[in-house]
Amino acid sequence: MTGTLTSYTLLARDLPTSLKRKAAEAAVSRETAYFKAHIGTVKSVDDLMADQRLYGYAMKAYGLEDMTYARAFMRKVLSEGTDSATSFANRLADDRYVAFAKAFDFTKVYGSSGAGQDAATAETGTTDATTATVTGASALGGSLDFSGANEASFSIATQVDATTTKTGTIVLNRQTLTGYARDFTRVTAAELVAAINGRIEATGKDNLAGKVAARLDDRNRLVLETTAYTDLGVDGAPGGTGAAADTIYAGVGARRTLLVQNVALSDAARTAVDIGFGTETGQDARSRAVTDAYLRQSLEEDAGAEDTGVRLALYFARKAPEITSAYAILGDQALTQVFNTLIGLPATSGAASSDALERRAETIAAKIDIASLQDPAAVEKLARRFAAIWDAQNNTATAPILALFGAGDGGSGIGADMLLGLQASRLGF
């Protein structure tokens, strides 16, 4: 059996490759393919739980495999969601339930969204009402290639008043850019904006026309924003009823919202072009988040079957950026074990009183710089240090040389830092 530090390092030094190897395993590949093929049909909690295979995959992805049998419990977790502080998931001590409920919140729509704001009078003056705005993440520098089968396809939905939402789908490809672009292999940002506005108008006045417009910001990013809309009816005069009735929507204010979502391309043979909002559809994003979690969970579980210390080190490396206080550590049994090992605290199933819990939290905070857990290099150093100490305390039979140094027994000898350096040098780090 390979030592904890060696096993952890071999997995962690190229984690993407380790995950690819795991994804290629027959059982993992088969279950992931099934999930991807069927999750698109799931629209509700009932749909998810009705398919035992999908439900089991989802539960394992979030480390809840041992709770798969508790269907009524998990239905409550999913049904109440996470928006309310008093929801069932938020009242549970284990944050895995919150992550699971967020991943399968079927009331949420994926996409980039914005909301307008009403004018508000404050002591410092008046704040102007604002439009609902969605801005692309990347600058459209240079040009975009829309030749051949390249395409961008996205939907726009805007709430124009308290009860009315207007929608439309914008498809940009060689055909729809005709008349806007001079060279389909080098479509400029300005040409793209003109084409988008043209496609918005083409949806008609009953949809997006006159209510949303595209522009570029000062960083050359694509911006979609709500606009004011007035239709005086067939008589072209203010007032009137029936066909002559006016339709007026403000371009600003809290009632105006905007949602931009990538949608499936017009043909499976098309190739997606990123115009600032990525290329994944909402369902793609949900699927990828779950399959990524499943692969990581599978990697950690299988590593743990060989060596618990490796699983703990991998788990710590994954969870460390989420740690904001010593209490967050103490609320997680696995993290508590990692930090007990790192700083030499005795194992405990929990503090007997609030005072004991506070003292333990103070000890952890004094010995570990919690803020440094946002630094990947610092996290990796701690993970390897933990693995070295775990080796010293648990794997002397596997690595007998450790026993010669009295490691882990409180006596003199080579400490964990030197052990870490020695094993790292053997691996070429």
C-alpha positions in Angstrom: 0.0 0.0 0.0 1.3 3.4 -1.0 1.6 6.0 1.8 -1.0 8.7 2.3 1.2 11.6 1.1 2.3 9.8 -2.0 -1.2 8.7 -2.9 -2.6 12.1 -2.3 0.1 13.9 -4.3 -0.2 11.6 -7.2 -4.0 12.4 -7.4 -3.8 16.1 -6.6 -0.9 17.2 -8.7 -2.9 16.8 -11.9 -6.5 16.6 -10.6 -8.1 17.1 -14.0 -6.3 14.0 -15.3 -7.3 12.0 -12.2 -10.9 13.0 -12.8 -10.7 12.1 -16.5 -9.4 8.6 -15.5 -12.3 8.2 -13.1 -14.8 9.4 -15.7 -13.5 6.8 -18.1 -14.1 3.9 -15.7 -17.0 1.7 -17.1 -19.4 2.0 -14.2 -18.9 5.8 -13.8 -19.1 6.4 -17.5 -22.3 4.4 -17.8 -24.1 6.2 -15.0 -22.9 9.6 -16.1 -24.1 9.0 -19.7 -27.5 7.9 -18.3 -27.8 11.1 -16.2 -26.8 13.4 -19.1 -29.3 11.7 -21.4 -32.3 11.8 -19.0 -31.9 14.9 -16.7 -33.2 17.1 -19.5 -36.7 15.5 -19.0 -36.7 16.3 -15.3 -38.8 19.3 -14.5 -39.8 18.7 -10.9 -38.9 17.0 -7.6 -41.4 14.3 -8.4 -39.7 13.7 -11.8 -36.3 13.4 -10.2 -37.4 11.0 -7.4 -39.4 8.8 -9.8 -36.3 7.8 -11.6 -34.3 5.8 -9.0 -31.2 5.8 -11.2 -31.2 9.6 -11.7 -32.0 10.1 -8.0 -29.3 7.8 -6.9 -26.7 9.5 -9.1 -27.7 12.9 -7.8 -27.6 11.8 -4.2 -24.1 10.3 -4.6 -22.9 13.5 -6.3 -23.5 15.5 -3.1 -22.2 12.8 -0.7 -25.7 11.8 0.4 -25.7 8.2 -0.9 -26.4 6.9 2.6 -29.6 8.9 2.8 -31.1 7.7 -0.5 -33.6 5.5 1.4 -35.0 8.6 3.3 -37.2 9.7 0.5 -39.7 11.7 2.6 -36.8 13.5 4.3 -35.1 14.3 0.9 -38.4 15.4 -0.7 -38.8 18.0 2.1 -35.2 19.2 1.5 -35.9 19.6 -2.2 -39.5 21.0 -1.9 -38.7 23.8 0.5 -35.6 25.0 -1.4 -33.1 27.4 0.1 -34.6 30.9 -0.4 -36.0 31.0 3.1 -33.7 31.0 6.1 -36.3 28.8 7.8 -36.4 26.2 5.0 -35.7 22.6 6.0 -32.3 22.5 4.2 -31.1 25.7 5.9 -32.2 24.4 9.3 -30.1 21.3 9.0 -26.5 21.4 10.3 -25.1 19.7 7.2 -24.4 22.0 4.3 -24.6 19.1 1.8 -28.4 19.4 1.9 -28.2 23.1 1.0 -25.9 22.3 -1.9 -28.2 19.5 -3.1 -31.4 21.6 -2.8 -29.7 24.5 -4.8 -28.6 22.1 -7.5 -32.1 20.7 -8.0 -34.2 23.8 -7.5 -36.6 23.5 -10.3 -38.2 26.9 -9.6 -35.0 28.7 -10.7 -34.2 29.6 -14.3 -30.6 29.5 -15.4 -29.2 32.5 -17.2 -27.9 36.1 -16.9 -30.5 38.4 -15.4 -30.9 42.0 -14.4 -33.6 44.0 -12.6 -34.5 47.7 -12.9 -34.7 50.1 -10.0 -37.3 52.7 -9.0 -36.1 56.3 -8.3 -35.5 56.7 -4.5 -35.1 59.9 -2.6 -32.3 59.8 0.0 -30.7 62.4 2.3 -27.8 62.8 -0.2 -30.2 63.5 -3.1 -32.3 61.6 -5.7 -31.2 58.3 -7.2 -32.5 58.0 -10.7 -34.6 55.0 -11.8 -32.6 52.5 -13.8 -33.1 50.0 -16.6 -32.8 46.2 -16.2 -29.4 45.4 -17.8 -27.5 42.2 -18.7 -23.8 42.5 -19.7 -21.7 39.9 -21.4 -18.6 38.7 -19.5 -16.1 39.2 -22.2 -15.1 42.0 -24.6 -15.9 41.4 -28.2 -12.5 42.4 -29.4 -11.4 41.8 -33.0 -14.1 39.9 -34.8 -16.3 36.8 -34.6 -16.5 34.0 -37.1 -20.1 33.2 -38.2 -19.2 31.4 -41.4 -20.1 27.8 -42.1 -22.2 26.3 -39.3 -21.2 28.7 -36.5 -24.2 30.1 -34.6 -25.2 31.9 -31.4 -28.7 31.3 -30.1 -30.3 32.8 -27.0 -33.6 33.7 -25.5 -34.6 37.0 -24.0 -37.4 37.5 -21.5 -38.4 40.8 -20.1 -41.1 41.6 -17.5 -42.7 44.9 -18.7 -45.2 45.3 -15.9 -46.4 43.4 -12.8 -48.3 40.8 -14.9 -46.8 40.8 -18.4 -43.6 39.2 -19.7 -42.4 39.5 -23.3 -40.1 36.9 -24.8 -38.2 36.1 -28.0 -35.4 33.9 -29.3 -32.4 35.5 -31.2 -30.6 33.3 -33.6 -27.3 34.6 -35.2 -25.8 32.7 -38.0 -24.7 33.2 -41.6 -28.3 33.4 -42.8 -29.6 35.9 -40.2 -26.5 38.1 -40.4 -27.0 38.6 -44.1 -27.4 42.4 -44.7 -25.6 43.2 -41.5 -22.1 41.6 -41.9 -19.8 42.3 -44.8 -17.5 39.3 -44.0 -19.1 36.3 -42.2 -15.6 35.2 -41.1 -14.9 38.5 -39.4 -18.2 39.9 -38.0 -17.4 43.1 -36.0 -19.0 43.9 -32.6 -20.9 46.8 -34.2 -22.3 44.6 -36.9 -23.3 42.0 -34.3 -25.2 44.6 -32.2 -27.0 45.9 -35.3 -28.0 42.3 -36.2 -29.3 41.6 -32.6 -31.4 44.8 -32.7 -32.7 43.7 -36.1 -33.6 40.3 -34.8 -35.3 41.8 -31.7 -37.5 44.0 -33.9 -38.3 41.0 -36.0 -40.0 39.3 -33.0 -42.7 41.9 -33.4 -44.5 44.4 -31.2 -46.3 41.6 -29.3 -42.9 40.3 -28.2 -39.6 42.1 -27.8 -39.8 44.8 -30.4 -39.2 48.2 -28.8 -38.8 46.8 -25.3 -35.2 45.6 -25.3 -32.1 46.9 -27.1 -28.5 45.9 -27.6 -25.4 48.1 -27.4 -21.7 48.0 -26.5 -20.3 49.3 -23.3 -17.0 51.2 -22.9 -15.1 47.8 -22.7 -16.7 46.6 -25.9 -18.9 44.1 -24.1 -22.4 43.3 -25.4 -25.1 44.9 -23.2 -28.8 44.1 -23.4 -31.1 46.5 -21.6 -34.8 47.4 -21.3 -36.3 50.4 -23.1 -39.4 52.4 -22.8 -42.2 51.4 -25.2 -45.3 53.3 -26.4 -47.9 52.1 -28.9 -50.8 54.5 -29.5 -52.9 51.9 -31.2 -54.4 52.0 -34.7 -55.6 55.6 -34.4 -52.1 56.8 -33.6 -53.5 59.2 -30.9 -53.4 59.1 -27.1 -56.3 57.4 -25.4 -58.9 55.2 -27.0 -60.2 51.7 -26.4 -60.1 48.4 -28.2 -57.7 48.5 -31.2 -57.1 52.2 -30.6 -56.0 51.6 -26.9 -52.6 52.8 -25.9 -49.9 50.4 -24.7 -47.2 52.0 -22.6 -44.3 50.3 -20.7 -41.7 52.2 -18.7 -38.1 51.3 -19.6 -37.0 51.7 -16.0 -38.1 50.7 -12.5 -38.3 47.7 -10.2 -41.0 46.0 -12.4 -38.7 45.8 -15.4 -36.6 42.6 -15.4 -34.4 41.0 -18.1 -33.3 37.4 -18.4 -30.9 36.1 -21.1 -30.4 32.4 -21.6 -28.5 30.4 -24.1 -30.8 27.9 -25.9 -30.2 24.9 -28.1 -28.7 25.6 -31.5 -31.1 25.5 -34.5 -29.4 22.3 -35.7 -27.3 19.6 -34.0 -24.6 20.2 -36.7 -24.2 23.8 -35.6 -21.2 25.0 -33.6 -21.8 27.5 -30.8 -20.2 30.9 -30.8 -19.7 32.8 -27.5 -20.8 36.4 -27.7 -20.2 37.0 -24.0 -22.6 34.7 -22.2 -20.8 31.4 -22.7 -22.2 28.6 -24.9 -23.9 26.3 -22.4 -27.6 26.2 -22.0 -29.2 26.3 -18.6 -29.7 22.6 -18.6 -26.1 22.0 -19.7 -24.9 24.1 -16.7 -27.1 22.1 -14.3 -25.9 18.8 -15.7 -22.2 19.7 -15.7 -22.3 20.9 -12.1 -23.8 17.6 -11.0 -21.6 15.4 -13.1 -18.5 17.3 -11.9 -19.6 16.7 -8.3 -20.3 13.0 -9.0 -16.8 12.5 -10.4 -15.1 14.3 -7.5 -17.2 12.3 -5.0 -16.4 9.1 -6.7 -12.7 9.9 -6.7 -12.7 10.7 -3.0 -14.7 7.6 -2.1 -12.6 5.2 -4.0 -9.4 6.8 -2.6 -10.9 6.4 0.9 -11.5 2.8 0.3 -7.7 2.4 0.1 -6.7 5.0 2.6 -9.0 7.2 4.7 -6.3 9.9 5.0 -6.2 10.4 1.2 -10.0 10.9 1.2 -9.7 13.4 4.1 -6.9 15.3 2.3 -8.9 15.5 -1.0 -12.1 16.5 0.9 -10.2 19.3 2.8 -8.7 20.6 -0.5 -12.2 20.8 -2.0 -13.9 22.4 1.0 -11.2 24.7 2.2 -12.3 27.8 0.1 -15.7 27.6 1.7 -14.4 27.8 5.3 -14.9 31.2 6.8 -14.5 30.5 10.5 -13.3 27.9 13.0 -16.9 27.1 13.7 -17.4 26.1 10.1 -14.7 23.5 10.7 -16.2 22.2 13.9 -19.5 21.8 12.2 -18.0 19.3 9.8 -16.8 16.0 11.2 -14.4 15.3 8.4 -12.8 18.8 8.5 -12.6 18.6 12.3 -10.6 15.4 12.0 -8.3 17.1 9.5 -7.6 20.1 11.7 -7.3 18.0 14.8 -4.6 16.1 13.1 -2.9 19.3 11.8 -2.7 21.1 15.1 -2.5 18.1 17.4 -5.9 18.4 19.1 -7.3 15.2 20.6 -10.1 13.5 18.6 -13.5 14.4 19.9 -17.1 13.7 18.9 -18.1 17.2 19.8 -17.6 19.8 22.5 -19.5 19.0 25.7 -20.5 22.6 26.3 -20.7 26.0 24.5 -17.6 27.0 26.5 -15.7 24.0 25.4 -16.7 24.6 21.8 -15.6 28.2 22.0 -12.2 27.2 23.4 -11.7 24.6 20.7 -12.6 27.2 18.0 -10.2 29.7 19.6 -7.4 27.1 19.5 -8.0 26.4 15.8 -8.2 30.1 14.9 -5.0 30.8 16.8 -3.1 28.0 15.0 -4.6 28.3 11.5 -4.9 31.4 9.4 -8.5 31.0 8.2 -8.1 33.7 5.6 -5.2 31.8 4.0 -7.6 29.0 3.0 -8.6 31.2 0.1 -5.1 30.7 -1.3 -4.8 27.5 -3.3 -1.1 27.3 -2.6 -1.6 27.5 1.1 -4.4 24.9 1.0 -2.2 22.5 -0.9 0.6 23.0 1.6 -1.8 22.2 4.5 -3.2 19.2 2.6 0.2 17.7 2.2 1.2 18.5 5.7 -2.0 16.7 6.9 -1.1 13.7 4.7 2.4 13.5 6.1 1.2 13.6 9.7 -1.5 11.0 8.9 1.3 8.8 7.5 3.3 9.2 10.6 0.4 8.4 12.9 -1.3 5.6 10.9 0.9 4.1 8.2 4.1 3.1 9.9 3.5 -0.5 8.8 3.3 0.7 5.2 6.3 3.0 5.6 8.4 1.4 8.4 11.1 4.0 8.2 8.7 6.5 10.0 8.9 4.4 13.1 12.7 5.0 13.3 12.1 8.6 13.9 9.5 8.2 16.6 7.0 10.1 14.5 3.6 10.7 16.0 4.5 9.5 19.5 5.4 12.9 20.9 9.1 12.0 21.2 12.0 13.5 19.4 12.8 12.8 15.8 11.9 14.1 12.4 8.8 16.3 12.4 6.0 16.4 10.0 7.5 19.3 8.0 10.7 17.3 7.3 8.7 14.2 6.5 6.7 16.2 4.0 9.9 17.5 2.4 11.5 14.1 2.2 8.5 12.4 0.6 7.9 15.4 -1.7 11.5 15.2 -2.9 11.1 11.5 -3.8 8.2 12.5 -6.0 10.2 15.3 -7.7 8.4 18.3 -6.2 
